[in-house]
């Protein structure tokens, strides 16, 4: 009987089975940043422990860095303290740090793949929910908490519960104006924000096969929003082409050998799954969230649901979301006035995302009442965008063009919503308070849809502007 990629990678990295039923798993790549690592290093010192494999740990700064003015010291004293702690800890333990003074600083889930650090068949861990992004390369990538960051620093291992595996097949051609973001929001809506609890998701089908690595990273990034612990795509020629020539990828004959092995760890044709779900890509349209979790979304032509239209267990949460958002069941999301437009985050701040948004923006101006900003996912993305003139297109349209960082995705920095502002956002979470204001409201959508909303001053169907 064939095996899945999950089984193969899990078995290859298993150190032992624990009496608890968990598996002690070796972690091949540990990514750290300035927010969840200071406490972990403090716990390490309190116990007199060392970093077991500093060469398997890589650091960057992203969450708290300002994107408008990045001069040190930061005006935010807590942010500056976190930066100094990371710099001090990386220096003390010999961990490479991609800081603001380097050419590859950026959101951890953008810069690590750019460098070729993330590779098929790896286990990857990071103290950040959206580590599932790296599964796009055929890796098993896990978001972990601070105490687990300590454990990986000290032992390069994690204790993990076994996972069930759901195969999600997406087939058919996406229509014009429909993107990977629309696909994953549709999946989360269908399966639920808790539908993946205890599961890993394997994404496949001819729609996924045709996607670029950027698009696959968008899909895998939001696996966690559907409750899944892991999301991955089997490695193929698209994966190998992306990796070839990158700084930390094998080179020459070593790359040829690696590619043969990478191909072998993909799921076998006769592998079995705990569950299989199929999605028709041709039926997907541009998607916008209307509520306070990523599963509360609708296609642009649909109506916001009323509590009475929903299953009984969902009615209370739907009612609460409608009240918070000040939306009415049965109304259209189209025409909703926005105050802020944000293009960025580890979900949608790669070069292709900015290119698609710029196509919509070019020749237009941001609506007078809208505050709009574009935040590249890394310094490398920013340089590439500037070399091709994307920054000029955005600036001429009235967008702020920023430095690399997490920015308004989670507002642990100066980029925040104010009061009851409504934000059209290409990020991954629309929770209450997520973008900095406890009463601010977030509408998740693709970067192209955000660009269209910025120009129109309200939510529109991007296809009308193509």
DADA-V515531 format. One line per field, one symbol per residue. ss: DSSP state (a for helix, b for strand, c for the rest). phi: phi as a letter, one per 20 degrees, with the letter a starting at -180 (. if undefined). burial: 1 if it has 24 or more other ideal C-beta (glycine too) atoms within 12 Angstrom, else 0. A space follows every 50 residues. Layout:
ss = ???
phi = ???
burial = ???
This chain:
ss = cbccaaaaaaaaabbbbcccccbbbbccbbbbcccccaaaaaaaaacccc cccaaabbbbccccccccccccccccaaaaaaaaaaaaaaaaaccbbbcc cccccbcaaaaaaaacccccccbbbbccaaaaaaaaaccbbbbccaaaaa aaaaacbbbbcccbbbbbbbbccccccccaaaaaaaaaaaacccccccbb bbbbcaaaaaccaaaaaaaaaaaaaacccbbbbcccaaaaaaaccccccc ccaaaaaaaaaaaaccccccbcccbbbbbbaaacccbbbcccccccbbbc ccbcccaaaccaaaaaaaaaaaaaaccccccbccccbccbbbbccccccc aaaaaaaaaaacccccccccbbbbbccbaaaaaaaaaccaaaaaaaaccb bbccccaaaccccccccccccbbbbcccccccccccccccbbbbccaaaa aaaaaacbcccaaaac
phi = .fdeggfffgffdfeaeegfnfdedfdfcddcbeeeegfffffffgemed ffcgfddcdbcbfdffdecdfdffffffffffffffffffffdmefceef edecfrggedfffgemfecgnedccbfbgefggffgendedcfcefffgg ffgecmccecfgdecdededcoeffgndcgffffffffffenfdfegndd ddebnfffgefffgffffffgegffenffbcbcffbffffffffnfgdfg cmfffffffffgffefgffdfdcfbcccceffeecgdcfddcbffecbff eedffegfedggfefffffffffffmddgneeffnffddcccdrnfebce gfffffffgffgnccfggedecbdcgfbfffffffffenfffffffeoef ddefrflfgcleafebfclegddeceedcdfgmgeodfdfccdeafgfff gfffffnbfcegffde
burial = 00111111110111000000001111111111111111111001000000 10010111111111111001000101001101101110110010111111 00011111111111111111111111111111111111111111010111 11111111110111111111000100111111111111111110110011 11111011101111111111111111111111111101110110010110 00000001100100111000001000111010011111111111111111 01011010000001001110110110101000110111111111111111 11111111111101011001111111111111011100011011001111 11111111111111111000111111111110011110011111111111 1111111111111010
